Amino acid sequence: MQSINIDVCCQGIDMSILNQIVFVVLCYLLAFFFIRWFLWGVKEYPLNNSARKKRKKGQTLKEWFLYSRYRNEIPKILLVLYFFIILIHPLVLLCCIAFYFIKPLDTYGTLVAKGIAYFDVLWLTAILLLFWSPGPNIPYERWISKKGGKKKRK
């Protein structure tokens, strides 16, 4: 009886497994590229040109992917969000595939796929609102301070 209610509740929102896979992969790519673009600006903001060049010199793919050279510049909450995004999308993809093969749960694959899209919209909106500015530049100085360097005298 309860499974009938779930089927009625989820009727009309089912996606095929191929659509779920494509949808989750597209969400993953968009989320990955946006968070990488945003973290690029965050890591570049507090550094001068000389420091940027020194840090990039000899950087490995592992260091690039894990941001191990920029742990002091990037706020911890943004690093946690980055790693969460990196891990949650493949897990959602595996859940969609697993739900497809477990017939009583196959309607949950669509819900999980749509859930990851809602999650992506939520964190993306939060970042855009926190760093919103009417001008073309992102105001990193609102949340991230520059370290070092000479201070301007009045």
C-alpha positions in Angstrom: 0.0 0.0 0.0 2.7 2.4 0.9 4.7 1.8 -2.3 1.5 2.6 -4.3 1.4 6.0 -2.7 5.0 6.7 -3.6 4.4 5.7 -7.2 1.4 8.0 -7.4 3.4 10.8 -5.7 6.3 10.5 -8.0 4.3 9.9 -11.2 5.3 12.2 -14.0 8.7 13.2 -12.7 10.6 10.0 -13.7 13.7 10.4 -15.9 15.3 7.6 -17.7 18.6 6.4 -16.3 20.4 7.9 -19.3 18.8 11.3 -18.6 19.7 11.0 -14.9 23.3 10.3 -15.7 23.6 13.1 -18.2 21.8 15.5 -15.8 24.1 14.7 -12.9 27.2 14.8 -15.0 26.2 18.2 -16.4 25.5 19.5 -12.9 28.9 18.1 -11.8 30.7 19.9 -14.7 29.0 23.2 -14.1 29.5 23.0 -10.3 33.2 22.0 -10.7 34.0 24.8 -13.2 32.1 27.5 -11.3 33.7 26.6 -7.9 37.2 26.4 -9.5 36.6 29.8 -11.2 35.5 31.3 -7.9 38.4 29.8 -5.9 40.8 31.0 -8.5 39.7 34.5 -7.8 39.8 33.9 -4.0 43.4 32.5 -4.1 44.7 35.2 -6.5 43.2 38.2 -4.6 45.5 38.3 -1.5 48.7 37.6 -3.5 50.8 40.1 -5.5 52.2 39.2 -9.0 55.5 37.9 -7.7 53.9 35.6 -5.1 51.5 34.2 -7.7 54.4 33.4 -10.1 56.4 31.7 -7.3 53.5 29.6 -6.2 52.5 28.5 -9.7 56.1 27.5 -10.6 56.4 23.7 -10.4 52.9 23.2 -9.3 51.8 19.5 -9.8 48.3 18.4 -10.9 47.7 17.0 -7.4 48.5 20.4 -5.9 46.4 22.2 -8.5 43.4 19.9 -7.8 43.7 19.9 -4.0 44.7 23.5 -3.5 47.5 22.4 -1.2 49.6 25.5 -2.0 46.8 27.9 -1.2 45.4 26.6 2.1 46.2 29.8 3.9 44.6 32.1 1.3 41.3 30.2 0.8 38.8 30.2 3.7 38.2 26.8 5.2 34.5 26.9 4.5 35.1 27.3 0.8 37.6 24.4 0.8 35.0 22.3 2.5 32.4 23.3 0.0 34.9 22.5 -2.9 35.7 19.0 -1.6 32.0 18.3 -0.8 31.1 19.2 -4.4 33.9 17.0 -5.7 32.7 14.0 -3.7 28.9 14.4 -3.6 28.2 14.4 -7.4 29.9 11.0 -8.1 28.1 9.6 -5.0 24.8 10.9 -6.4 25.6 9.3 -9.8 26.3 6.0 -8.1 23.0 6.2 -6.2 21.0 6.9 -9.3 22.6 3.9 -11.0 22.0 1.7 -7.9 18.4 2.8 -7.6 17.8 2.0 -11.3 18.8 -1.6 -10.6 16.8 -1.9 -7.5 13.3 -1.8 -9.0 11.3 -0.8 -5.9 13.6 2.2 -5.5 13.9 3.3 -9.2 11.8 6.4 -8.8 14.2 7.7 -6.1 16.9 8.0 -8.7 15.0 10.9 -10.3 14.5 12.5 -6.9 18.2 12.2 -6.0 19.2 13.7 -9.4 16.9 16.6 -8.9 18.1 17.0 -5.3 21.7 17.5 -6.5 20.5 20.2 -8.9 18.7 22.0 -6.0 21.8 21.7 -3.9 23.9 23.2 -6.7 21.5 26.1 -7.1 21.5 26.7 -3.3 25.2 27.0 -2.8 25.7 28.9 -6.1 23.0 31.4 -5.1 24.6 31.8 -1.6 28.0 32.6 -3.1 26.5 35.0 -5.6 24.6 36.8 -2.9 27.6 37.0 -0.5 29.9 38.3 -3.2 27.4 40.3 -5.2 28.4 43.7 -6.5 26.8 46.0 -9.0 30.1 46.4 -10.8 31.9 44.0 -13.1 34.4 42.9 -10.4 33.8 40.5 -7.6 34.4 42.2 -4.2 36.6 39.6 -2.6 37.8 42.3 -0.1 34.3 42.0 1.6 35.1 38.6 3.0 38.9 38.0 2.4 41.7 40.3 3.6 44.9 40.9 1.9 47.9 39.8 3.9 51.4 41.3 4.0 52.6 44.1 1.8 53.2 47.7 2.7 50.3 49.6 4.2 49.3 52.9 2.7 50.0 55.9 4.8 47.5 58.7 5.1 
